[in-house]
Amino acid sequence: MLKGTVMQRATPEAARRLNGPRAALAFVVLIGIVSLFADATYEGARSLLGPYMLVLGASATAVGIISGFGELVGYGLRLLSGRISDQTRRYWTVALFGYFIQMIAVPAIALAGSWEVAAVLWIAERTGKAMRNPPRDAILSHASSQIGRGWAFGLHEALDQAGATIGPLGLALVLYLDGSYKAAFAILVVPAVLCLTFLLTARARYPNPSDFEAALPEFDSRLPPLFWLYLLGTGLVAVAYTDFPLIAFHFKDASVISDSWTPVFYAVAMGADATAALALGRVYDRLGIRVLIAAFALSALFPVLVFYGGFGLALAGIILWGIGFGAQESIMKSVVVHLIPPSKRASAFGMFDAGFGVLWFGGSAIMGILYDQSVAAVVIFSTGLQIIAILWILALRQRLADSHMIAA
């Protein structure tokens, strides 16, 4: 229901400064560069976290629970940061706070002397990401109004995952040359500093990104029922998606690949993620929700290949894993932008991510426990739930198209 109030329009000075798709594109690219260095930092760490925890004495159950709990924190706290951002309208402040926590915690893992300390630092990293993501996505959504929702989020994700490719490859080189996990984690201080430098530059150049978007009517503060149904469908993917630390644990436990190849495989996955996000985002603006369904159908094949294949099949499985992850981080969020008005988007992103994270934690913990008993059980659990998720989104396809002008 409309309340009759409208968002404040941009000032003439702001309109001139942020006028047109070119300025919006430049802003998206700058935020993408921030994410590039952020991902080089924390995805580099993530690529080695599983084997590092194993070296420090952790079990598969511990790795599954820690990585899952990290995702629970990383997604669950977004509910709080999203609401704070919308209520205070201090989107940049909340985002800066989160980025600083994250970029400090990751290189500090090099100092961990036990798997428990490494786990605490990883949870701190996830906390920082939780604080910065909803305000950042809300900021990004304003520019997406001028260049296309799918294209903006897809381009951002492509730059984001370019960093996620560079980071693991850099760590693979350090591990190959030095052989030390501590040295690999310590080198991550370089992209962390670059991330914060570009972030402060973006804040100085674009203090009010909402000026990109024309004023829209203010809607009822309640999130629509279709939002919750969509969250439930995509949440099934969260339950089913095996986190990379457990996959990396399997690679070492089953001697599928050597330690130095593990971050390379992760880099390949992130490269597939980046390429898929760029292509899927562009196509989504024309074809709509069917693109998300197709991406999920491809990713449903990865568990069999990753957990039963040798080097070649495992690599193919990792590529499919990356394609599905790219869809989750780009076009899955583009649908949310269509469902929610600008002034509620940080809260909506926070709620969406919180629900996604709770389900991710449950699935990760279950699969960690299942792995200690049977690899087959992990494969059946993961593949089966992904198929159910596809059927759920298919059932919602026409409702999304009819209610929110998203192509069916």
N, C-alpha and C positions, 0 to 999 in steps of 0.2 A: 504493500500500500504506500502511496505517496504521502509524505507529510506536508508537502507544500513549500518546504525550504529548499534552497539550492546551495551548492558549494560556492565559495567565494571565487570570482573570476580573477584571472591573472591581470596584473597591472599592465598598462601600456608598455612600460619599460621592460618588464619581464617578457611580454609577448614578442617584442622586437628581438630580445636576446635569444629566446628559445623558439624562434619562428621556423616552422617547416620541418619536413622529414630529414633534411641533411643534418640539422642540429640534433634531432632526436637520435639519428644513427650514430653521430659522433659520441653522444652521451652513452649509448648502449655499448659501443666499442670500449670506451674508457672504463666503464664498470666491468666489462668483460676482461680487460687487462688486469684489473684488481683481482678478479676471480682466478685469472690464469696463475698469478703468483701465489694466491692463497691455496689453490689446488696443488700446485707444484710442491708446496710445503706439506699440507696434511695428507694428500693422497700419496705422496712419496713415503711418508711415515706409515700410512695404512698398508702399503704394498709389502712391507716387511714386518708388520706388527705380529702376524700369526707365527712365523718362524722365530722371531725374536722372543716371543712369549714362550715358545717351546724350549728354546735354548735356556731361558731363565727358569724353567721348571714347571710351566703351566700344563694342564691337561687339556684335551679337546673340549671337555665339558666347561672348563674354566674359560677357554677362548670363546666358545659359543656364547656363554652367559655374559662375559665382559663386553664382547663386541655388540651383542644384542642390547645389553643395558646401556652401552654408550649411545646406541641409536635411540633408545627410549628417552634418554636425557636430551640427546641432540634434536629429537623431534618434539618430545613432550613439553619442554620449556618454551618452545615457539608459541604455544598458546599464550603464555604470560607476556613474552616480548611483543607479540602481535597486538595484544590489547593495550599494553603500555604505549606502544608506538601510535596507535590510533587515538587513544585518549589524550596524550600529551602533544601529538603532532610533531614530536621531536624524532623523526625517523633517522636522521643522520646521527644524532647523539647515541641512540640505542645501537645502531649499526657499528659505529666506531668502537663502542665499548666491547661488543662481541668480537670484533676483529682483533683487538689488542689482546684479549684473553687467549684467543686461539693461536695467534702468531707467537706468543710467548711460551705457551705450554708445549708445543710440538718439539722445538729444538731441545727443550729441557729433558725429553725422554732419553737423550744421550747420557744423562747423569744417573739414570735409574740403575740401582744395584740389585733389584729384585723384580719379579713379575708383578708383585702387588703395587710397587711404586710406579711402574710403567702403566699399570691399569688406572691408577689415580690421575696421572697426567693425561691419559687418553680421555678419561671422563671430563677433565677440565677443558680439553680441546673441543669435545662435543658440546659442552656448555657454551663456549664462545660461539660456536657455529649456530647453536639454537638462538642465541640472542641477536645475531646479526641477520639471519636469513629472512624473517618476515618483513622487517622494514626495508631491506634491500630489494626484495621482490615487489613490494608496494611501490618503491621508487622507480623500479624498472618498468612496472606496468603503465606508468604515466607516459613514458616515451613510446611504449608499444602501441598506443592509440594512434600514432602518426605513421608508423612503418609496418603495422601488422602484428597481431598478438603472437602468432606462431613464429614469425620471422624474428621478432625481438628476443623472445625467450630461446629460440633455437640458436641464434647467433651468439647470444650470451653463453649458452651451454657449450657451444663449440669452442669458444675461447677458454671457457672454464676447463673443459676437458683437454684442451691443448696443454694446459699446465699440468693436468693430471697425467698426461703422457710424458712430459719432460721430467717431472719429479721422480717417478719410479726409474726412468732410464738413467738419470743422474746417480741415483742410489745404487743401481746395478753396477755402474762404472766404479763407484767408490768401493763397493763390496768386492768387485773383481780385482781392483788394484791394491786395496788395503786389507780386505778380509775381515773388517771390524764393523759390527753393527753400530757401535757407539760413534764411530767416525761418520757412518752413513747418516745417522740422525743429527749429528752436530752440524753437518754441512747445510742443513735445512734452514739455518739462520739467515742465509743469503736471500732466498726468495721471500722469507718472512718479512725482512726489512723492506724489500722492493714492494711487496703488497701494501704495507702501511704507507709507504711514500706515495704511491699512486692513489690510494684511498684518500689521503689528505688533499691531494691535488684535485680529485673529483669533487670533494666537499667544497673546496674554495671556488671552483669554477661554476658549479651548479648547486647553489645553496637551496634552491626551491624547485625541485624537479616536477612538482605538481603543476607548474606553469605550462608544461607541455600539453596538458590535457584540458579540453574544453569543459566548462561547468556542466554537470549533470544533475538531475533531480536526486534528492536524498530519499532513500528507501527505508522501509521498516528495518530496524536493527536486527531482527531475527533472520537467521540464515534459512533459505528456502528448503523445503523437503527434498527437492531434487539434488541439492548439494550433499545431503546426508546419504542418499542412495548412491550417488556417484562415489563418495568417500568409501562406502562399504565395499563397492566393487573393486576400486583400486587398492583398498586395504588388503584384499585377499592376495593381491600380488606381493604386498609387503610381507605378509605371513610366509609366502611361498619362496621368496627370493633369498637364496643362500648368500650370506655376506662373504666378502672376499677373504677375510682372515681364516674362515673355516675351509674355504677352497684351497688356500695356500697351505694350511695345515695338512690337508689331504695330499697335496703334491709332495710334501716332505715325508709324510708318514708312509705313503705308498711308493715313494721313490720314483714319481712320475717324471720330475725334472730336477735339476740341481738347484741349489740355493740361489746362485747368481741369475738363473733364468726366471725366478719367481717375480721380481719386479719388472722384468721385460714382458712377461705375460700380462701383468697388470697394466703396463703401458700400452700394450696392444688393445686391451679392453677399453682403456680410456680413449685411445685413438678411434676405435669403433664407436664409442659413445659420442665423441665430438662430431664425427662424420655423420652419424645417424641423426643427431640433434639438428644439425644444420640443414640436412635434406628434409627430415620429417617436419621441421618447423615451417619451412617454405611451402611444402605440399599441404600441410594442415590448413593453412589459410584459404586453400581452394577446395580441399576434399573433406575436411572436418574429421569427425570422430572415427571414421573408418581407418584412418592412418594409425591411430592409437591401437585399435584392435589388431591390425596387421603386425605392428611392432611387438605386441604381447604374444601373438601367435608364434613369431620367430623365437622369442626368448624362452618360450616354454620348452624348447628342445635342448637347452643348455645342460640341464642336470645329468642326462644320460651321457652326453659327450664328455663332460668335465670329470665325472666320477667313475666312468668305466673306460674312457679312452686312454691311449698312450699319448705320446708327445703331440702328434698331429691332430688327433680328434679332440684332445683337451684344448689345444689352441683354437680350433674351430668353435668349441663350446664357449670359450672365453670371449670370442668375438660376438657370439649371439648374446651372451650375458651383457656385454657392453652396449649392444643395440637396445636391449630392453631397458637398461639403466638410463640411456640417453633419452628414451621416450618418457621415462618417469620424471626426469629433471627438466624437460622442456614442454612438450605438448600436453602432458598431463596437467601441468600448471596453467597452460593457456586456457583450458576449459574452465578452470576456476575464475579466471579474469572475466570470462563471458557471463558467469553466474552472479557476480558480486559487484556493487557500485564502488567507485574509487575510495570513498571515505571509510569503507569497512574491509578493504582488501587485506591490510596487514593482519587484522583479527581473523579473517577467513583463511589466509595462508597459515597463520599460527594454528588455528583449529584443525585445518586439513593435515598439516604436518604432524601435529600432536597425535591425532588418530592414527595416521600412517606409522608413526614411530612406536606407539604402543603395540600395534599389530606386528611390526618388524621385530620388536624385542621378543614377543611371544614365539614367533616363528624361528628366530635365531637360537633361542634357548632350547626349543624342542629339537631342532636339527642337530645342535651340538650333542644333546643327550642321545638322539637316534644314531648319530655317527659312531659313538662308542659301542653301540650294539650291532648296527648293521648299515652298511653303505646303501644297500638296496632300499631300506626304509626311508632314507633321506631322499633318494631319487623319486620314489613313489609319492612321498609327501609333497615335494616341491612341484613336480610336474602336474600332479592331480589338481592341486589348488590353483595353479596358473590357468588350467583349462576351465575350471569353474569361474574364475575371474573374467575370462574372455566371454563366456556365456552370459554373465551378469551385465557386462558393458554392452553386449549386443542387445540385451533386453531393454536397456535404457536409451539405446541409440536414437530412436525416433522421438522420444520425449525430449531429449536434449536438443534435437534439431527443431522441433515444433515450438518449444518454449523460449529458446535463447538464440535462435537464428544461427546455430552452428550447423554446418553442412552435415547431412547424414551419411 
